[in-house]
């Protein structure tokens, strides 16, 4: 019988007006990969913050029993001293420092008086090899991709002699290849005796690596399932997560496609920093009223660059080409102009570019359409509050009050605030860039319903997503992008993952031949 490494008993954690955790129990055995699932705001990250000492002993009730003894962690260093290391969804790396400097920040090699740089870089290179990263530890963090940064965080954890590794949404920003490498790395660590806890919304990934899954719903632990259970399946997990069964991941919709409302012709965009690099290369496409238009492609295909350059030239240099809106050629020299023409863009970077985290839900909700709640330049604060409450209700945003700072919300609820902000701008065309990244299946379904409601009203949606099932499940028509070019157009009903990937591979091969 396997040894119990961790037991969290009757953990209760409250914030002003909210009980985030309510007598949660968790048991993790040594050497296993244990997944924690639940909707956004269910309490998953809060539970791990309690375990790691981010929420110190005394701010919660209940017991943490680790390796047979009751632990009272007052800070994160206390848990790390026991070999418990957490890697958050938002990576804690300093862009302008080297990989090695980041890996040993606060854990420097050498004496108190002097850092031993030779030892620092040698040890860092050794740890990087353990996670399969070939980059030099002298490289700056800003010069490597997100997938590699995730591996740096894991290598950093190995340098702390990790025994229990906690990964919070580790693949949310990774492409399929990077995600597969990280999951295989977890399985390799398991063979070496390491115990891992993974928080993820991607059920296929959980099924691939996890030995057990604990479901948390509304701050309470609901059940723990074993992978070996005969009735273990994704439908059962979803039912436990949302408290109901989802018979269809994508809500049904009867399309009513109208005339062309947007045409983009010969659209070219150069890289804003590196001369001679074209991120959008003579792109042509059109969008119809009442249509969900999917844009599929691998990471780096240029989809986000295309969307941002169209939305008031907010990305790129030397932008050229034509935009024809409702039969008339228009230009959007800035974001305000795009908004005035009833175009909205929901960014993939909700924390960096989409929301003001230090401001309230109320202020964020109205930010893109202040004129609607103002008169003679003076904001009507009663109307602002009314609108915010209404949008929070329509979005099913979980919050104590609309005066709560957006930065205190879970990822899924932040996404709902961001979507509500742009819906309040009353767009005719809504560009959604990775709208369901890092959110649970229940919240995804709600966002899909909002998309369907928009197009039913005759409005149009451009859906950019790295999740092919999402593009296939929601789109009436699909364009495929690769290396800055639009390479294929498909009817949504006829498209498959295999057809999309075949187009991408064929396009890449042709470019090599050129």
C-alpha positions in Angstrom: 0.0 0.0 0.0 1.3 3.4 -1.0 2.4 5.8 1.7 0.3 9.0 2.2 2.6 12.0 1.7 0.1 14.8 2.1 -3.2 15.1 3.9 -5.2 18.4 4.1 -8.0 18.1 6.6 -11.1 20.3 6.9 -9.4 23.3 5.3 -11.6 26.4 5.5 -10.5 29.8 4.1 -12.5 33.0 4.1 -12.1 36.4 2.4 -14.3 39.4 3.1 -17.8 38.3 2.1 -16.7 35.0 0.5 -16.0 31.6 1.9 -13.4 30.4 -0.7 -12.8 27.0 1.0 -15.3 25.1 3.1 -13.9 22.0 4.9 -11.9 20.8 1.9 -10.1 17.5 2.2 -7.3 16.2 0.0 -5.1 13.1 0.3 -2.1 12.6 -1.9 0.0 9.5 -2.0 3.8 9.4 -2.4 4.9 9.0 -6.0 1.6 9.8 -7.7 0.3 12.5 -10.0 -2.8 13.9 -8.4 -5.0 16.3 -10.4 -7.3 18.9 -8.9 -10.2 20.0 -11.1 -13.1 22.4 -10.7 -14.7 25.4 -12.3 -13.0 28.8 -12.1 -13.5 30.2 -8.6 -14.0 26.8 -7.1 -11.0 27.2 -4.8 -8.3 25.1 -6.4 -5.6 27.8 -6.4 -6.6 29.0 -3.0 -6.1 25.5 -1.6 -2.6 25.3 -3.1 -1.8 28.7 -1.8 -2.7 27.5 1.7 -0.5 24.4 1.2 2.5 26.4 0.1 2.3 29.1 2.8 1.2 31.9 0.5 -1.8 32.1 2.8 0.0 31.6 6.1 -1.0 29.5 9.1 -3.6 31.3 11.1 -5.4 32.8 8.1 -7.3 29.5 7.6 -8.6 26.7 9.7 -7.8 23.0 9.4 -4.7 20.9 9.3 -1.9 20.2 6.8 -0.2 16.9 7.5 2.9 16.4 5.4 5.1 13.3 5.7 3.4 12.3 8.9 3.7 15.6 10.8 1.4 18.6 11.2 2.9 21.6 9.4 2.3 25.3 10.1 3.7 27.2 7.2 4.0 31.0 7.8 5.6 31.8 4.4 6.5 30.1 1.2 10.1 29.5 2.3 8.8 27.2 5.1 7.0 24.9 2.6 10.0 25.0 0.2 12.3 23.8 3.1 10.1 20.7 3.2 10.4 20.2 -0.5 7.0 21.6 -1.5 7.4 23.9 -4.6 4.5 25.6 -6.4 4.7 26.9 -10.0 1.9 29.4 -10.7 0.0 29.9 -13.9 1.5 33.4 -14.2 5.2 32.6 -14.3 7.4 34.5 -11.7 10.4 35.2 -13.9 12.3 38.5 -14.4 12.6 39.1 -18.2 15.8 41.1 -18.1 17.8 38.5 -16.0 19.4 35.4 -17.3 17.9 31.9 -16.9 20.5 31.1 -14.2 19.9 34.3 -12.3 16.2 33.6 -12.3 16.7 30.0 -11.2 18.7 30.9 -8.1 17.0 34.2 -7.2 16.8 34.2 -3.4 18.6 30.9 -3.4 22.0 32.1 -4.6 25.1 29.9 -5.0 28.2 30.9 -3.1 28.8 32.6 0.3 26.8 35.4 2.0 29.4 37.9 0.8 29.8 36.8 -2.8 27.9 34.9 -5.5 29.9 32.1 -7.1 28.9 32.7 -10.8 30.8 29.7 -12.2 28.9 27.4 -9.8 25.6 29.2 -10.6 25.9 28.7 -14.4 27.2 25.2 -14.2 24.4 24.1 -11.8 21.8 25.9 -13.9 23.0 24.2 -17.1 22.9 20.8 -15.3 19.3 21.4 -14.2 18.3 22.6 -17.7 19.5 19.4 -19.2 17.3 17.5 -16.7 14.2 19.1 -18.1 15.4 18.7 -21.7 16.2 22.4 -22.3 19.3 23.0 -24.5 19.4 26.8 -24.2 22.4 28.3 -22.4 21.7 29.4 -18.8 23.2 32.7 -19.7 20.3 33.5 -22.1 17.9 36.2 -21.0 14.4 35.1 -20.1 12.9 37.7 -22.5 14.7 35.9 -25.4 13.0 32.5 -24.8 9.4 31.5 -25.4 6.7 30.7 -22.9 7.1 27.0 -23.2 10.8 27.2 -22.4 10.0 29.6 -19.5 7.8 26.9 -18.1 10.7 24.4 -18.2 12.9 27.0 -16.5 10.4 27.2 -13.6 10.5 23.4 -13.3 14.3 23.4 -13.4 14.2 26.1 -10.7 12.0 23.8 -8.6 14.5 20.9 -9.0 17.2 23.2 -7.7 15.2 23.5 -4.5 15.2 19.7 -4.0 11.5 19.4 -4.7 9.7 16.4 -3.4 6.1 17.6 -4.0 5.7 19.7 -7.2 2.5 21.8 -7.6 1.7 23.0 -11.2 -1.1 25.4 -11.6 -2.4 25.4 -15.2 1.0 24.6 -16.6 0.0 24.2 -20.2 -2.5 27.1 -20.5 -0.1 29.1 -22.7 1.7 26.3 -24.4 1.2 24.8 -27.9 0.4 21.1 -28.3 4.0 20.0 -28.7 5.2 22.0 -25.7 2.4 20.7 -23.6 3.1 17.1 -24.5 6.8 17.5 -23.6 5.8 19.0 -20.2 3.4 16.2 -19.4 5.9 13.5 -20.4 8.4 15.3 -18.1 5.9 14.9 -15.2 5.6 11.1 -16.0 9.4 10.9 -16.1 9.7 12.6 -12.6 7.0 10.2 -11.4 9.3 7.2 -12.3 12.0 8.9 -10.3 9.7 9.0 -7.2 8.5 12.6 -7.3 5.0 13.4 -6.3 3.0 16.0 -8.3 -0.2 18.0 -8.0 -1.6 19.4 -11.3 -4.4 22.0 -11.6 -5.8 21.9 -15.1 -9.0 22.4 -17.1 -7.7 20.3 -20.0 -9.4 17.0 -19.3 -7.5 15.1 -22.0 -4.2 16.1 -20.4 -5.4 15.1 -16.9 -6.5 11.7 -18.3 -3.0 11.3 -19.8 -1.0 11.9 -16.6 -3.1 11.8 -13.5 -3.4 8.7 -11.2 -6.3 10.4 -9.2 -8.5 13.4 -9.6 -10.1 15.4 -6.8 -13.0 17.6 -7.8 -13.7 20.9 -6.0 -16.9 22.7 -6.5 -18.0 26.0 -4.9 -15.2 25.7 -2.3 -16.0 22.1 -1.2 -14.3 18.8 -2.1 -16.9 16.7 -4.0 -15.1 13.5 -4.8 -11.8 11.8 -5.6 -11.7 9.5 -8.7 -9.0 6.9 -9.5 -7.9 6.4 -13.1 -8.4 2.7 -12.6 -12.1 3.1 -11.7 -14.2 1.4 -14.3 -16.5 4.4 -14.7 -13.7 6.9 -15.0 -14.4 9.2 -18.0 -14.5 12.9 -19.0 -18.3 13.1 -18.7 -18.2 11.9 -15.1 -15.5 14.5 -14.3 -17.5 17.3 -16.0 -20.7 16.3 -14.2 -18.9 16.5 -10.8 -17.2 19.8 -11.7 -20.3 21.7 -12.8 -23.0 19.8 -10.8 -24.8 18.8 -13.9 -24.1 16.8 -17.0 -23.2 18.7 -20.2 -24.8 16.6 -23.0 -23.0 18.8 -25.6 -19.8 20.7 -25.1 -21.0 23.2 -27.8 -24.5 24.6 -27.6 -26.6 24.0 -30.8 -27.2 26.9 -33.1 -29.2 27.3 -36.3 -27.1 29.7 -38.5 -28.7 32.5 -40.3 -25.8 33.9 -42.4 -26.3 37.3 -44.1 -24.4 39.4 -46.5 -20.7 40.2 -46.3 -20.0 42.9 -43.7 -16.2 42.9 -43.6 -13.6 42.3 -46.3 -9.8 42.4 -45.8 -7.7 42.6 -49.0 -4.0 42.2 -49.4 -3.3 42.9 -45.7 0.4 43.1 -45.0 2.0 43.8 -41.6 5.7 44.0 -40.8 7.3 43.1 -37.5 7.4 46.2 -35.2 11.1 45.6 -34.2 12.8 43.3 -36.7 13.2 44.7 -40.2 12.3 42.5 -43.2 10.0 40.1 -41.2 6.5 40.1 -42.5 4.0 38.8 -39.8 1.0 39.1 -42.1 1.6 38.4 -45.8 -1.0 39.5 -48.3 -4.0 38.2 -46.3 -7.4 38.1 -47.8 -10.6 37.1 -46.1 -14.3 38.1 -45.6 -16.8 37.9 -42.8 -20.6 37.8 -43.0 -23.4 39.0 -40.8 -24.6 36.4 -38.3 -21.5 34.3 -38.8 -18.9 32.8 -36.5 -15.7 32.8 -38.5 -13.0 30.6 -37.0 -9.3 31.3 -37.6 -7.1 28.2 -36.9 -3.4 27.7 -36.9 -0.4 26.8 -34.8 1.3 29.2 -32.3 3.2 31.8 -34.2 1.0 31.6 -37.3 0.2 35.3 -37.1 -3.5 35.1 -36.0 -3.1 37.5 -33.0 -0.9 39.9 -35.1 -3.6 40.0 -37.8 -6.4 40.7 -35.2 -4.4 43.4 -33.4 -3.3 45.1 -36.7 -6.9 45.3 -37.9 -8.1 46.7 -34.5 -6.8 50.2 -34.8 -3.3 49.2 -35.9 -2.4 48.2 -32.3 0.4 45.9 -33.6 3.0 46.0 -36.3 4.6 48.5 -38.7 4.2 49.5 -42.3 0.7 48.2 -42.3 -1.0 48.2 -45.7 -4.0 46.7 -47.4 -7.7 47.5 -47.6 -10.5 47.1 -45.1 -14.0 47.3 -46.5 -16.8 47.6 -43.9 -20.4 47.2 -45.1 -19.3 47.9 -48.7 -17.2 51.0 -47.9 -13.5 51.3 -47.6 -12.5 52.4 -44.2 -9.3 53.0 -42.2 -8.8 52.5 -38.4 -5.8 54.7 -37.5 -6.2 54.0 -33.8 -8.2 51.8 -31.4 -10.8 54.5 -30.8 -11.6 54.6 -34.5 -12.1 50.9 -34.6 -14.5 51.1 -31.6 -16.4 53.9 -33.2 -16.9 51.7 -36.3 -18.4 49.0 -34.0 -15.4 46.7 -33.9 -14.3 45.1 -30.6 -11.3 42.9 -29.8 -11.1 40.6 -26.8 -7.4 40.1 -26.3 -5.8 36.8 -25.4 -3.7 38.6 -22.7 -6.5 39.6 -20.3 -4.1 40.5 -17.5 -1.6 42.5 -19.5 -3.7 44.3 -22.1 -7.4 43.5 -21.4 -8.1 44.6 -17.9 -6.9 47.1 -15.3 -6.4 44.6 -12.4 -6.1 47.2 -9.7 -9.5 48.7 -10.6 -13.0 47.5 -9.8 -15.2 45.3 -11.9 -17.5 48.3 -12.2 -14.8 50.6 -13.8 -13.5 47.9 -16.1 -17.0 47.0 -17.4 -17.6 50.5 -18.7 -14.1 51.4 -19.8 -14.6 50.9 -23.5 -17.9 52.9 -23.7 -17.8 55.7 -21.2 -19.9 58.0 -23.4 -22.9 55.7 -22.8 -22.9 56.5 -19.1 -21.7 60.1 -19.3 -23.3 63.5 -20.0 -21.2 66.5 -20.9 -18.1 64.5 -19.9 -19.4 63.7 -16.4 -19.8 60.1 -15.5 -23.2 59.0 -14.0 -21.9 56.7 -11.2 -25.3 55.3 -10.5 -25.7 54.2 -14.1 -22.1 52.8 -14.0 -23.0 50.6 -11.1 -26.3 49.5 -12.7 -24.6 48.6 -15.9 -21.8 46.7 -14.1 -24.3 44.7 -12.0 -26.4 43.9 -15.1 -23.3 42.7 -17.1 -22.0 40.7 -14.1 -25.5 39.0 -14.0 -25.6 38.3 -17.7 -22.0 36.9 -17.6 -22.7 34.9 -14.4 -19.6 36.5 -12.9 -18.8 35.2 -9.4 -18.0 38.2 -7.2 -19.0 39.5 -3.9 -19.7 43.0 -5.3 -18.9 44.9 -8.5 -16.6 47.1 -6.4 -14.2 44.2 -6.0 -10.9 44.6 -7.8 -10.7 42.5 -11.0 -7.3 41.3 -9.9 -8.9 39.3 -7.0 -11.0 37.2 -9.4 -10.3 33.8 -10.9 -9.1 33.6 -14.5 -12.5 32.5 -15.8 -14.3 35.4 -14.0 -11.7 37.9 -15.3 -12.5 36.6 -18.8 -16.2 37.2 -18.2 -15.5 40.8 -17.1 -13.4 41.3 -20.2 -16.1 39.9 -22.4 -18.7 42.0 -20.7 -16.6 45.1 -21.2 -16.6 44.7 -24.9 -20.2 43.6 -25.2 -21.1 46.9 -23.4 -19.3 48.7 -26.3 -22.2 47.3 -28.5 -20.0 46.0 -31.3 -21.3 44.7 -34.7 -18.1 42.7 -35.1 -16.4 41.0 -32.1 -12.9 39.5 -32.5 -12.3 36.9 -29.8 -8.6 35.9 -29.4 -8.3 32.7 -27.3 -11.5 33.5 -25.4 -11.6 30.4 -23.3 -7.9 30.0 -22.5 -7.4 28.8 -18.9 -11.0 28.5 -18.0 -13.2 25.5 -17.1 -15.7 23.7 -19.2 -18.7 25.2 -17.5 -17.5 28.8 -18.1 -16.6 27.9 -21.7 -20.1 26.7 -22.3 -21.5 30.0 -21.0 -19.1 32.0 -23.3 -20.2 29.8 -26.3 -23.8 30.6 -25.5 -23.0 34.4 -25.5 -21.3 33.9 -28.9 -24.4 32.2 -30.2 -26.7 34.9 -28.8 -24.6 37.6 -30.6 -24.7 36.0 -34.0 -28.5 35.2 -33.6 -28.9 39.0 -33.3 -27.2 39.4 -36.7 -23.8 40.4 -35.3 -20.5 38.7 -36.4 -17.8 37.0 -34.5 -14.2 36.2 -35.5 -13.0 33.3 -33.3 -9.2 32.8 -32.9 -8.4 29.7 -30.9 -5.5 27.2 -30.6 -8.0 24.5 -29.5 -9.1 22.9 -32.7 -12.2 21.2 -31.1 -13.4 24.7 -30.2 -12.9 26.1 -33.7 -14.6 23.1 -35.2 -17.4 23.1 -32.7 -18.3 26.8 -33.0 -17.4 28.0 -36.5 -19.7 28.3 -39.5 -16.6 28.8 -41.7 -12.9 28.4 -41.0 -9.8 30.0 -42.4 -6.4 28.3 -41.7 -3.3 30.5 -41.1 0.3 29.4 -41.3 3.5 31.5 -41.1 1.7 34.8 -41.7 -0.4 33.6 -44.6 -4.0 32.6 -45.1 -3.6 29.1 -46.6 -7.1 27.5 -46.7 -10.8 28.2 -46.3 -13.3 25.5 -45.2 -16.9 25.1 -44.5 -17.3 24.4 -40.7 -19.4 21.3 -41.3 -16.7 19.7 -43.6 -13.6 20.7 -41.5 -11.7 18.2 -39.4 -8.5 18.4 -37.3 -6.8 16.2 -39.8 -7.7 18.4 -42.8 -6.5 21.5 -40.9 -3.2 19.9 -40.0 -2.7 18.6 -43.5 -3.1 22.1 -44.9 -0.6 23.5 -42.4 2.0 20.7 -43.1 1.5 21.1 -46.9 1.9 24.9 -46.6 5.1 24.5 -44.6 6.6 22.1 -47.1 5.8 24.4 -50.0 7.5 27.3 -48.2 10.7 25.2 -47.7 10.7 24.3 -51.4 10.4 28.0 -52.3 
